[in-house]
Each structure stands twice: as C-alpha cells, then as structure tokens.
Amino acid sequence: MLISGLIIGAALGFVLQRGRFCVTGAFRDIWIAKNTWWLSAFFVAIAVQSVGVWVLDALGVITLSASDFPWLATILGGFIFGFGIVLAGGCATGTYYRAAEGLVGSWFALLFYALFASISKYGPLGSTTEALRGITVEGQGTLHETFNVSPWLLVALLVVGTTLWARHHITKPRLKFATLPPEKTGLAHVLFEKAWNPFVTAAVVGLIAIAAWPASWATGRESGLGITTPSANIATYLTTGDVELVDWGVFLVLGIFVGSLIAALGSGEFKLRVPDAQTIVRSIAGGALMGVGAAWAGGCTIGNALVGTSTFSWQGWVSLVVMILGTGVAAKLFIAPRKKTAAPAQVPAGV
C-alpha cells in the first residue's frame, strides 16, 4: 500500500508544476503585488479538501480527532517558516517541484530544509521543539470545539466565502499576453503545453488531498498530505538506516519530485540553472529556517495551511496567518528593495 503514496505524490507534483501552484507566491503577492488572486485559489483547494475529509469522517473511513493547541510553537514556527520560504524561493512543495525543474538553488534549499527538519525533530533541537510544543491550550484544538458548533457549519461558511472570493477574481478582467502557436495537440497539449487555470489547478489539488487521507490511513499513517516529517524522515534514514522511518509520507514526497520532473521534462521547462553565490546562501538559510519553523509549528504550507485548515484546527489557521506575516516581513526586506531598484526611470512628458 505504500506505493499509493508514490502515485498520489506523483499526481500532486505533476499538477503543482504544470499549474505553477506556488503558495509562497500567493502569500508574497499580498504584500508586493497587493492582490489576493493566488491566495483565493489556495482557499479553493482548502475548501474542496474540507468537504471531502468531513465526508470521509462521517462515513467512518477516517476519524478526525482534536489535540491540544501548541500556540507558542505554532506562532514562532509559522513566522520563521514564512520568513524562510522567501529566502528559499519556495515553500515545501514549491521547493520540491522547482528542484525537479533543475533550479540548483532549490536543491540547496531542499537539502537544508530536510536536514534542519530532522535536526529539529530527532536531533539536537528535538528537546527545544518538544518543549515549545508542550506549551498548549488544552481541549481547544479546533475551532468547532472552541465555539461549540458543528464542523459542517464551518465547512458551509468556508465553501460560501471561498466561492464568493474566487468569483470576485474570476469575473475581473485580466491582462492577456500573446502566446506562441501550440506545438502539441489533444491531451499532450493540455498536459504539457496549455497554461492551466489557477482555480482548476486548486480544485484538483484539493481532490488529490482528499485521496491522500484514506490511502495514508490504510498504511497506519493517520493523517493526510504532509511534507516536513517525511522530509525529515528521509534525512534521518540516510544517516541512521532506520527503515521504520520509510513510511507512506516518504513515498509521497519522493512522488512529488518524480511527478514534477515528468511535468518539467514533458513541458520543456527542465533546465539546469546555477544561481549566484548570494542566492545559494539565501537558499541555504531559507531551507534551514523552513526546517526549524515547520518542525516547531507542526507543519508547513501543506500540513498546516492546506490540511490543518481544512479540519479547522487552531494550529492550521493560526500558522496560516503567521506564515503570511513572516512572508510579508521577508518580502519587505528582500524583495521590495530590489523592485524599487529595478523600476524603470520616469521619462518626462514630451520627450
């Protein structure tokens, strides 16, 4: 059954790469481009998954349960992770699919992300992670627990709110750019050449996330999509040889890389690109911050911001907010100054 992780991961990696589904970009655009186009698409994935997981719970296929809310670790870790993804040039899944496209900077980010996630979960920083995550609000792990309402009420609010938000963006006119004549036809054109709609991509991501739940549970791993712990497990397995660490999640992240590589090769977007020294240093720092932050927060943009939010955990929603704040601070420090420097000079009227 572990092979299902590889299959689902490959499907996810393919969709992420071809749909250019970048959560870092969604968070960054709020601060730099002053728009929420991609963030609203991300919420489509959350809403689709939320409907699916609560149906699975109602049918008894999975059992969603709440745990105490580790508020301090979530806030600190989420902010650090959000800051780090700007330096790394991508979040957890974004780093995987960009590494598969041949971006050498993402190789460094991915390596240090996995390494520092392992250090923070199983190594020298493990006790720090455990201590931080031990500071909790007991019996208040989910929003529906806190407000004493049915989770289905929250599902309905999420779906309605997301639909209105997405509709707002879909109905707004967008700039159209000239495109080259298609070289492929039929399914090959759709899969490897045609630009994918962000909202369709998001819906497919949500469906894949739903499929991950029963597939993962069938192997004894009682959770859905997750990137940080599997990445840490890979790093730890390579240094210890402990085969018990090789679970469904490990196959999932390996599949993400494989699926992204297939998509990049098929679309002609694979190309080895070696960045300058400054970018490599930032990628390493960003990857390390991602690993520590995700370990403290209990998840990344997938485990918390996509999956945790769909089950209405406080950890998921609070980490989503502080990740966005961390991204904003890093964007203001590292991206905004570059954009000002690169801005074209104003030409006087009449010249």
C-alpha positions as CSV (number, residue, x, y, z in Angstrom):
1,M,0.0,0.0,0.0
2,L,3.0,2.3,0.4
3,I,3.1,2.6,-3.4
4,S,-0.1,4.6,-3.2
5,G,2.0,7.4,-1.6
6,L,4.3,7.4,-4.7
7,I,1.3,7.6,-7.1
8,I,-0.5,10.3,-5.2
9,G,2.7,12.3,-4.7
10,A,3.5,12.0,-8.5
11,A,0.0,13.3,-9.3
12,L,0.4,16.2,-6.9
13,G,3.9,17.1,-8.2
14,F,2.7,17.0,-11.8
15,V,-0.3,19.3,-11.0
16,L,1.8,21.7,-8.9
17,Q,4.4,22.1,-11.6
18,R,2.1,22.4,-14.5
19,G,-0.3,24.7,-12.7
20,R,2.6,26.8,-11.3
21,F,0.8,26.4,-8.0
22,C,3.1,28.3,-5.6
23,V,1.9,29.1,-2.1
24,T,4.9,31.3,-1.5
25,G,3.8,33.5,-4.4
26,A,0.3,33.6,-3.1
27,F,1.5,34.9,0.3
28,R,4.1,37.2,-1.3
29,D,1.6,38.8,-3.7
30,I,-0.5,40.1,-0.8
31,W,2.5,42.4,0.2
32,I,4.3,43.1,-3.1
33,A,1.6,43.0,-5.8
34,K,-1.3,44.0,-3.4
35,N,-3.6,41.2,-4.8
36,T,-5.1,38.0,-3.4
37,W,-5.7,36.2,-6.7
38,W,-3.5,33.2,-5.9
39,L,-4.5,33.2,-2.2
40,S,-8.1,32.9,-3.2
41,A,-7.1,29.9,-5.4
42,F,-5.3,28.4,-2.5
43,F,-8.5,28.7,-0.5
44,V,-10.3,26.8,-3.2
45,A,-8.0,23.8,-2.5
46,I,-8.7,24.2,1.2
47,A,-12.5,24.3,0.7
48,V,-12.6,21.3,-1.7
49,Q,-10.5,19.2,0.7
50,S,-12.6,20.3,3.7
51,V,-15.8,19.0,2.2
52,G,-14.1,15.7,1.3
53,V,-12.4,15.0,4.6
54,W,-15.5,15.7,6.6
55,V,-17.5,13.4,4.3
56,L,-14.8,10.7,4.9
57,D,-15.1,11.3,8.6
58,A,-18.9,11.0,8.5
59,L,-18.7,7.7,6.6
60,G,-16.2,6.3,9.1
61,V,-13.4,6.0,6.6
62,I,-11.2,8.2,8.7
63,T,-11.7,9.6,12.2
64,L,-10.8,13.2,12.7
65,S,-9.8,14.0,16.3
66,A,-8.6,17.1,18.0
67,S,-5.5,17.6,20.1
68,D,-4.3,20.4,22.3
69,F,-3.3,23.6,20.6
70,P,0.5,24.3,20.9
71,W,0.1,28.0,20.5
72,L,3.6,29.3,21.1
73,A,5.3,26.8,18.8
74,T,2.7,27.4,16.1
75,I,3.2,31.2,16.2
76,L,7.0,31.2,16.4
77,G,7.4,28.3,14.0
78,G,4.9,29.6,11.5
79,F,6.5,33.0,11.4
80,I,10.0,31.6,10.9
81,F,8.8,29.3,8.2
82,G,7.0,32.1,6.4
83,F,10.2,34.2,6.5
84,G,12.3,31.3,5.3
85,I,10.2,30.5,2.2
86,V,11.0,33.9,0.7
87,L,14.7,33.3,1.1
88,A,14.4,29.8,-0.2
89,G,12.3,30.9,-3.2
90,G,9.5,28.5,-2.5
91,C,7.6,26.7,0.2
92,A,8.0,22.9,0.9
93,T,6.2,21.7,-2.2
94,G,7.4,24.6,-4.3
95,T,10.9,23.7,-3.4
96,Y,10.4,20.1,-4.4
97,Y,8.9,21.0,-7.8
98,R,11.5,23.7,-8.5
99,A,14.3,21.3,-7.7
100,A,12.8,18.9,-10.2
101,E,12.9,21.8,-12.8
102,G,16.7,22.0,-12.4
103,L,17.0,25.0,-10.1
104,V,20.2,24.4,-8.2
105,G,19.3,26.9,-5.6
106,S,16.2,24.9,-4.8
107,W,18.4,21.8,-4.4
108,F,20.3,23.6,-1.6
109,A,17.0,24.8,0.0
110,L,15.5,21.3,-0.1
111,L,18.6,19.7,1.3
112,F,18.8,22.1,4.3
113,Y,15.0,22.0,4.8
114,A,15.1,18.2,5.2
115,L,18.3,18.4,7.3
116,F,17.1,21.0,9.7
117,A,13.6,19.4,10.0
118,S,15.4,16.3,11.1
119,I,17.7,18.2,13.5
120,S,14.6,19.9,15.0
121,K,12.5,16.7,15.3
122,Y,15.0,14.0,16.1
123,G,18.4,15.7,16.7
124,P,20.0,18.3,18.9
125,L,17.0,20.7,18.6
126,G,14.5,18.0,19.4
127,S,14.2,18.9,23.0
128,T,13.6,22.5,22.1
129,T,10.8,21.5,19.7
130,E,9.3,19.2,22.3
131,A,9.4,21.9,25.0
132,L,7.8,24.6,22.8
133,R,5.1,22.2,21.5
134,G,4.4,21.3,25.1
135,I,3.0,24.7,25.8
136,T,-0.6,24.2,24.9
137,V,-4.2,25.4,25.3
138,E,-5.9,22.2,26.5
139,G,-9.1,21.0,25.0
140,Q,-9.2,23.8,22.4
141,G,-7.6,22.1,19.4
142,T,-10.2,23.1,16.8
143,L,-12.4,26.0,16.0
144,H,-15.6,23.9,16.3
145,E,-14.5,22.8,19.8
146,T,-13.9,26.3,20.9
147,F,-17.1,27.8,19.5
148,N,-19.1,24.6,20.3
149,V,-20.6,24.4,16.8
150,S,-20.9,21.6,14.2
151,P,-17.9,21.4,11.9
152,W,-20.4,21.3,9.0
153,L,-21.3,24.9,9.8
154,L,-17.7,25.9,9.3
155,V,-17.5,23.8,6.1
156,A,-20.5,25.7,4.8
157,L,-19.1,29.1,5.7
158,L,-15.7,28.2,4.2
159,V,-17.3,27.0,0.9
160,V,-19.6,30.0,0.6
161,G,-16.9,32.5,1.5
162,T,-14.3,30.9,-0.8
163,T,-16.8,30.7,-3.7
164,L,-17.6,34.4,-3.4
165,W,-14.0,35.3,-3.1
166,A,-12.9,33.2,-6.1
167,R,-15.9,34.5,-8.2
168,H,-14.7,38.1,-7.5
169,H,-11.3,37.3,-9.0
170,I,-12.6,35.1,-11.9
171,T,-15.0,37.8,-13.1
172,K,-12.4,40.6,-13.0
173,P,-10.7,41.3,-16.4
174,R,-7.1,40.2,-16.6
175,L,-4.3,41.3,-18.8
176,K,-3.9,39.0,-21.8
177,F,-0.5,38.2,-23.2
178,A,0.5,36.9,-26.6
179,T,1.1,33.2,-26.8
180,L,3.0,31.1,-29.3
181,P,1.1,28.8,-31.5
182,P,0.6,25.3,-30.0
183,E,3.1,22.7,-31.0
184,K,1.2,19.8,-29.4
185,T,-2.4,18.6,-29.9
186,G,-5.0,16.8,-27.9
187,L,-4.2,15.5,-24.4
188,A,-0.5,16.3,-24.9
189,H,-1.3,20.0,-25.4
190,V,-3.5,20.1,-22.3
191,L,-1.0,18.2,-20.1
192,F,2.3,19.7,-21.2
193,E,1.7,22.9,-23.1
194,K,-1.5,24.8,-22.3
195,A,-1.5,27.2,-19.4
196,W,-3.6,25.8,-16.5
197,N,-6.3,27.9,-14.8
198,P,-5.3,28.6,-11.2
199,F,-8.7,27.8,-9.8
200,V,-9.0,24.5,-11.7
201,T,-5.5,23.6,-10.5
202,A,-6.5,24.4,-7.0
203,A,-9.6,22.2,-7.2
204,V,-7.5,19.3,-8.5
205,V,-5.0,19.8,-5.6
206,G,-7.9,19.7,-3.2
207,L,-9.2,16.4,-4.7
208,I,-5.7,14.9,-4.5
209,A,-5.5,16.0,-0.9
210,I,-8.8,14.2,-0.2
211,A,-7.5,11.0,-1.8
212,A,-4.4,11.1,0.4
213,W,-6.4,10.6,3.6
214,P,-7.7,7.1,3.1
215,A,-4.6,6.0,1.2
216,S,-2.4,7.1,4.1
217,W,-4.7,5.7,6.8
218,A,-4.6,2.3,5.1
219,T,-0.9,2.1,5.9
220,G,-1.4,3.1,9.5
221,R,-0.3,6.7,9.0
222,E,-3.4,8.5,10.3
223,S,-3.1,11.9,8.5
224,G,-3.3,13.4,5.0
225,L,-0.8,15.3,3.0
226,G,2.4,16.2,4.8
227,I,5.9,17.3,3.7
228,T,8.0,18.2,6.7
229,T,8.0,15.0,8.7
230,P,8.6,12.8,5.6
231,S,11.4,15.1,4.5
232,A,13.0,14.8,8.0
233,N,12.5,11.0,7.9
234,I,14.4,10.8,4.6
235,A,17.3,12.8,6.0
236,T,17.3,10.7,9.2
237,Y,17.0,7.4,7.3
238,L,20.0,8.3,5.2
239,T,22.1,8.8,8.3
240,T,20.8,6.0,10.5
241,G,19.4,3.4,8.2
242,D,16.3,3.1,10.2
243,V,13.8,1.5,7.7
244,E,10.9,2.2,10.1
245,L,11.1,5.9,9.0
246,V,10.3,5.0,5.4
247,D,6.5,5.3,5.6
248,W,3.7,6.4,3.2
249,G,4.8,10.0,3.7
250,V,8.3,9.4,2.4
251,F,6.9,7.8,-0.7
252,L,4.6,10.8,-1.1
253,V,7.4,13.4,-1.2
254,L,9.5,11.2,-3.5
255,G,6.5,11.0,-5.7
256,I,6.2,14.8,-5.7
257,F,9.7,15.1,-7.1
258,V,9.1,12.4,-9.7
259,G,5.8,13.9,-10.9
260,S,7.3,17.4,-11.1
261,L,10.3,16.1,-13.1
262,I,7.9,14.3,-15.5
263,A,5.9,17.5,-15.9
264,A,9.1,19.7,-16.3
265,L,10.6,17.4,-18.9
266,G,7.3,17.0,-20.9
267,S,6.7,20.7,-21.0
268,G,10.3,21.6,-21.8
269,E,10.7,23.6,-18.6
270,F,13.6,21.5,-17.2
271,K,16.9,23.3,-17.4
272,L,19.8,23.3,-15.0
273,R,20.2,26.8,-13.6
274,V,23.0,27.7,-11.3
275,P,22.4,30.9,-9.3
276,D,25.0,33.3,-8.0
277,A,26.6,32.8,-4.6
278,Q,24.3,35.2,-2.8
279,T,21.2,33.3,-4.0
280,I,22.7,30.0,-2.9
281,V,23.5,31.4,0.6
282,R,19.9,32.7,0.9
283,S,18.6,29.3,-0.3
284,I,20.6,27.5,2.4
285,A,19.4,30.0,5.1
286,G,15.8,29.8,3.8
287,G,15.8,26.0,3.8
288,A,17.2,25.8,7.3
289,L,14.6,28.3,8.6
290,M,11.9,26.3,6.8
291,G,13.0,23.1,8.5
292,V,13.1,24.6,12.0
293,G,9.9,26.6,11.6
294,A,7.9,23.7,10.2
295,A,9.1,21.4,13.0
296,W,8.1,23.9,15.7
297,A,4.8,24.8,14.0
298,G,3.9,21.1,13.4
299,G,3.6,21.5,9.7
300,C,4.3,23.6,6.6
301,T,2.1,25.3,4.0
302,I,0.7,21.8,3.2
303,G,0.4,20.1,6.6
304,N,-0.8,23.2,8.4
305,A,-2.1,25.8,5.9
306,L,-3.7,23.3,3.5
307,V,-4.6,20.3,5.6
308,G,-4.9,21.7,9.1
309,T,-7.2,24.5,7.9
310,S,-9.5,22.0,6.2
311,T,-10.1,20.2,9.5
312,F,-10.4,23.6,11.3
313,S,-7.5,23.1,13.7
314,W,-6.3,26.2,15.5
315,Q,-2.8,25.1,14.6
316,G,-3.6,25.2,10.9
317,W,-5.4,28.6,10.9
318,V,-3.0,30.4,13.2
319,S,0.0,29.1,11.4
320,L,-1.5,30.2,8.1
321,V,-1.9,33.8,9.4
322,V,1.6,34.0,10.9
323,M,3.2,32.4,7.8
324,I,1.7,35.1,5.8
325,L,3.0,37.7,8.2
326,G,6.5,36.1,8.1
327,T,6.4,36.1,4.3
328,G,5.4,39.8,4.4
329,V,8.3,40.8,6.6
330,A,10.8,38.9,4.5
331,A,9.3,40.3,1.3
332,K,9.6,43.8,2.5
333,L,13.2,43.2,3.5
334,F,14.5,41.3,0.5
335,I,12.1,41.7,-2.5
336,A,10.6,45.2,-2.2
337,P,14.1,47.0,-2.3
338,R,15.0,45.0,-5.4
339,K,11.8,46.0,-7.1
340,K,12.4,49.7,-6.4
341,T,16.0,49.5,-7.7
342,A,14.9,47.7,-10.8
343,A,12.0,50.2,-11.5
344,P,12.5,52.0,-14.8
345,A,13.3,55.6,-14.8
346,Q,10.4,58.0,-15.4
347,V,10.5,59.7,-18.8
348,P,9.4,63.4,-18.7
349,A,6.4,64.2,-20.8
350,G,7.1,65.3,-24.3
351,V,10.5,63.7,-24.5
